[in-house]
Amino acid sequence: MVLRESGRLQNKVFNIEAIMQPTLEVGVEGGGELLAFADAILSADRNELDRARLALADVLGKAAVASASIIAADFSKNDRIANGLGIPIEPMELEPTADFREALGINQFRSAANSLS
């Protein structure tokens, strides 16, 4: 939701469908490399992670790799804590995200049960 809203503030349209379909253009500088890096973080393939890290550094610089790593770790931590405690998504967040959660299939993720019930 933040990406979509920040795009509106900058009069830009970002293609959030690219999150689930990496062949699409995101509209963010280094978007493809960021998505590949995010996928590689979740992969068990260390070589894939190394390739994604280098590709991201080539496009956005080494600081971007550090920033992306920190953001990914923080989101993972927050999600794990919320899921572990059974904390649902805030009701004020459900309505503004309904369209893209449905379009991207997020409502079908197992952890969505904590938020949508």
MOSUL-V652003 format. One record per backbone hydrogen bond with DSSP energy under -1.0 kcal/mol. NH is the residue of the N-H (numbers start at 1). CO is the residue of the C=O. Records with the same first field share a line. If there is no record, write none. Layout:
NH: CO ; CO
This chain:
5: 1
6: 2
7: 3
8: 4
9: 5
10: 6
11: 8
12: 7
15: 26
16: 14
18: 15
19: 16
20: 17
21: 17
24: 21
31: 28
34: 30
35: 31
36: 32
37: 33
38: 34
39: 35
40: 36
41: 37
42: 38
49: 45
50: 46
51: 47
52: 48
53: 49
54: 50
55: 51
56: 52
57: 53
58: 54
59: 55
60: 56
61: 57
65: 61
66: 62
67: 63
68: 64
69: 65
70: 66
71: 67
72: 68
73: 69
74: 70
75: 71
76: 72
77: 73
78: 74
79: 75
80: 76
81: 77
82: 78
83: 79
84: 80
85: 81
87: 82
93: 90
98: 95
101: 97
102: 98
103: 99
104: 100
106: 101
107: 101
108: 105
109: 106
112: 109
113: 110
114: 111
115: 112
116: 112
